[in-house]
């Protein structure tokens, strides 16, 4: 993946994307918790894609933004389709392209209707921004091949400091339709719990193959731990992360801020 040179004449959306890439991809460590957490999330998601399907498989990356996951998968040999509501980001992603098969298909995932079906669909940090996560997951599932998989990452609703509501306890999700699709944490509507993942999978005729919990408060720099990240070597932070990811189930669910799910079409 290439690193373009910042051009002050770029559109604002490109400049904003570049600023995030500096933190998330290119090692600007002024926000170490963000950098470390993003790196873990990308690694977990790509590992699940590789577990689900071999190189050469067709992958759709929904709400792909700066294209960091899509470009990495293309470089690993996957046949990737980049999708996002923001068509203007296509040019920015193309600046970073180095090699591999990638196609650009901007627009609303509910409007994708070219007849193609996918081996794997990637939905990272998007389901928490929609008012109807059940409808969203079912729509994504409808774009899969018969033996296809979905890889999803989302903030973990069971993290002990989460205060957002459960989707399963909301009597009328339609009241959130006017505020959905807002970026960043300010746009989070629901944070899903593990049992809700199972419920949504069942409604979409999917099964949950694997749930992964990751990013503890130290890694993220939460609980006023950010100053420690300035002095601790990354190998120490990584070792603590590895230890917490291996904790028993309930502790793992309560302690980690992120969650990933691998879904498969029911056989």
N, C-alpha and C positions, 0 to 999 in steps of 0.2 A: 504494500500500500504506500503510495507516494505521499509526501508531505508538501503541499503547495506553499508558496510564499504568500503571506498576507498581502492583499491589494486593497488599499483604502477605498478604491472605487467599486468594490464588490457590493452587491445588494446587502441590506442589513441582515437578512436571514443567513447569508453565507458567512458574514463576519461573526454572527452569533454562533453558528455551527463551528467555525474555526476556533473560537474561544473555548468551547466545550471540548473540542478535539485536543487542544493543547493540554487540558487537564486529564482527559480520559485516555488518550492514546500516546501523546508525545512527551509525557514526563514532566509537565509543569507541576511541581510538587508543593505549590502554595496551598493546595487543598488535598492533602494526602488521603484523608478519609474517603473523599469522592473518588480519587484516583484508584485507591486500593479496591474499593467496593465495585467500581465499574469493571476493573480487570477481572475480579472474581466472577461477576455476573456473566461477562462475555465468555470466560473460560467454561463455566458450567453449561451455558446454553450451547456452545459449539460442541462440547463433549457429548451432550445429549443428542444433537443432530447426528454426530458421527456414530453414536450407538444405534440410532434409529435407521439409518440408511447409508450405504456406501457412497464414495465419491462417484460422480456421474449422475446421481439422482437429481430430480428437479425439486428445487426449494423455492418457496415463496416467502419473502421477508416482509411482513405487514407492518406498516408504520415504521419504516426502516430508517427514517431521518437521515443522519449523516452517512449512513451506509456502512458503518464499521463492521457489523456482523455480516452483511451481504458480501462486502468485498473480501473479507477473510474466508468466507465459505467458497467464493469463486476461486480464490487462490488455492484452496484445498481440493479443487477439482469438481465442485458441484456446479450444476446448471441453475443459476440463481435468477430470480425475478425480484427486483427492488420495487416496493410499493410504498407510497406515502400520499397523504392528502396534499402535501405541499409540493406541487409540481416544480416550483422554482428551485428546489434543492437538487434536482437532477444534475444541473450543471456543476454544482459544487462536488457532488459525489464523483462525477466524471473526472474532475481534476485529480482525484486521489487514485483513480483506477490505474493498476499496473499490469495485471494479466488475469486471465480466466474468463469464463462465460458469464456475463451478466446483462440482463435486459431491464429496461426501465418502464414501469407501468404505473404511473401516478393515478390517484383517485381514491374514492371511497371503496373499501373492500366489499361493501354490499352491492356495489355497481360493477364489480368484476364479473364479466359474463361472456368470456371468449371461448368457453368450452373446455379449456385446459384444466387438468387435474394434477395434483402435486403429490410427491412422495413424502415431503415434509413441509409443514408451514410453521414459520417462526413468528411468535407474537410476544415481544419483549416489552414490558412496562407499558402496556396499553389497556388491558382489561380493567384496570382500576380507574380508568378515565371514562368509562362508558356507563350510561345509565342502566343498560340492560345487558349485563355480562352473559346471561344465559342465551340471549338471542345472538350476541356477538360470537360466542363459542360455537353455537350451532351453525351459524353462517360460515365460519372458517372451516368447520368440519365438512360442510357440503362441498368444499373445493378439493378434498382429498381423494386420492386413488383408493381403491378398496382395501389395500393393506397399508394405508398411509398413517402418518404420525403428526402430532402437533407438539412443538416445544414452546412452553410458555414460561416467562418469568414475570413476577409481580411482587410488590412488597408483601411481607408476611403479616396477615391480620392477627396472628396469635402472638406476635412480638409483645412483650409485657408492657411496653409503653404506648402501644397503639390505642388511640381513642376514637377512631373512625367506626361507623356502624357496620354491622354485618349486612350483606345483601339479603340473606335469608330472613332477616327480621324487618325488612322494609316493606310495608304493605302496598306502596305505590311508587315504584322506581321512576315512573314517567315524570314525576315532579323534578327530577334532576336532568331532564333532557336539555334544558336551556343552558346548562353549565358544563356539559360533557365536552371532551376533547381538548380541554385546557391543558397547557404543558406543565411539566414539573410537578412537584408535590402539591402545589396549590390546586391542581386539577384533580386530585384524588377524590373519588366519590365513596367507593367501598374498598376495604381491604379484606381479601378473602381469607377464610380459615380452611384448614385441611379438609374438614367434613364437607364444606361447601364446594371444594374442588371436586370431590366425589359426586356430589349432587349435580353439579353442572355437567360433569362428564356423562352421567347417566341420561340427562335430558338431551344431550347431543349425540347419543348413541356411541359414546366413546368409553374406553376404560382407562383408568390411571395405571400406567406401567411403573412409574417411579415418581416420588416426591423428594426433592432435595432442599435442605435449608442451609443458608449460608450468610455470611457477613455478621459477625458479632459486634457489640458496641465499641470495642477497642479498634477493630479494623475500620469501622465507619467513623470513629472519632466522636461518638455520642457520649452522653453522661459526663461531659466535661473532660473527656479523655483525649481530645485533639492535641493538647500540648505534648502528651506522651509520644505521639506519632512523629514529633519533630526530633526526638532524641533516640527513640528505639530503632535499631536496624530493621529493615523490612523483613529479614529472615525471622526475627523474633515475633513480629506481628503475624507473619504467615504461620509460624509454629503454633501460636495461640489459636489462630483460626482453624487450623487442622485439628487441634485438640477439641475445640468446642463443636465442630462439625461431627465429631465421633461420639458425642455425649448421648445418653439415652433419649428416647423419643420425646417425652414431654419437655425435658430441659432444652433439647435442640429446638423445638418449636417455639418455646417462650423466649429464647435468648437471641435468635437470629432475625435480622431485619428483612432478609430476602428469601424468596421461595421460587423454586422452579418445578415444573411438572412436565412429564412426558406422557402424552396421551396416545392411544392407538385406536383405530377403528375396530369396533367389536367384530369378531369373526363369526 
